C-alpha cells in the first residue's frame, strides 16, 4: 500500500479521528479549507483522486454529525450545513 503523505492529510486525519463532537465541526472545516487550498495549485494523478475521496468522506462525516445532533445544535453546525457541498 502506498504511504504517500500530502500536506493536507494532517487536517483531514484530525477531522476523521476527532471523537469530541464539540470539536468536530471545526476539524471538518479545517480539513475542507486545507483541501481547497491545495486545489488552488495544479493537482493530478493519485493526489487528485485522494483529494476527491477525502472530500466525499468529509461530506459523509458532516452529514452524520448533523444527523446525530441536528442542524440546529449549534450555529457552526448550521453554517457548515449551509456551506457549498464538497
C-alpha positions, 0 to 999 in steps of 0.5 A: 500500500502506498504511504504517500503523505500530502500536506493536507492529510494532517487536517483531514486525519484530525477531522476523521479521528476527532471523537469530541463532537464539540470539536468536530465541526471545526476539524471538518472545516479545517480539513475542507479549507486545507483541501481547497487550498491545495486545489488552488495549485495544479493537482493530478494523478493519485493526489487528485483522486485522494483529494476527491475521496477525502472530500466525499468522506468529509461530506459523509462525516458532516452529514452524520454529525448533523444527523446525530445532533441536528442542524440546529445544535449549534450555529457552526453546525448550521453554517457548515450545513449551509456551506457549498457541498464538497 
